[in-house]
Amino acid sequence: MKGMKVMYDYNGKIKGIIISAIGLALTISEKIHPWAALPRFSADEHLAFFKWVALLGLVTIAYSKEKLEDDRSTAIRLRSLQIAYMLQTAVIMGMALTLSHSTEPFDASILFMMAAIGIVMHLLLFHIGLYFDDLWEYNDTSTLGERLKNIGRNKWSLLVYLAISGAMLLSLTIFA
C-alpha cells in the first residue's frame, strides 16, 4: 500500500465541523435537560445517538484534506496519527490491567469516550504540527515565521475547529 489516497476534500472538513458542532450541542442539551425527539427512544438512547453524531463529525474532519495538501502535511498527519495511536494503546492497556483486578462492573461508555479522545488527540496534534510547532521534523527549509503565515489562510476554520475540539473534550469529560 503506497499510502492513503482516499480522503474527503477540504469541504469535508467544513461539513465535519458543522456535524460535530451539532452533535456536541445536542449532547449538551440532552445532558442538561433530557428531551425526546422520538418518543419511543429513551433519553439515554438519544444521548448515545447525539454522541455518535459528534464522533461522526470528528471522523469526517480526520479524513479530510487540507486546503494545501502536500508531502509535509501528509508526514505530519502520519506522525500525529502514530502518536495518538500509541498513547491510546497505552491507555487501553492501563485500563485493561486496572479493570482486570476490579470487582465493579465495566461501563461501556468509557469505550466511546476513548475513541473520541483518540480522534481529538490526533486532530489537535495534526493541526498544532501543521501550523504552530517548530519541533516537528520537516523536509522543507522554511522558518517558523514563514510557517506561521499559513495561519492567515485558514485562521477562521482553525479557530472554529480548536473551539469545537476544546468544547468536545470538556463535554466528554464532564457529561460522559
Secondary structure, 3 states (H helix, E strand, C coil): CCCCCCCECHHHHHHHHHHHHHHHHHHHHHHHCCCCCCCCCCHHHHHHHHHHHHHHHHHHHHCECCCCCCHHHHHHHHHHHHHHHHHHHHHHHHHHHHHHCCCCCCCCHHHHHHHHHHHHHHHHHHHHHHHCCCCCCCCCCCCHHHHHCCHHHHHHHHHHHHHHHHHHHHHHHHHC
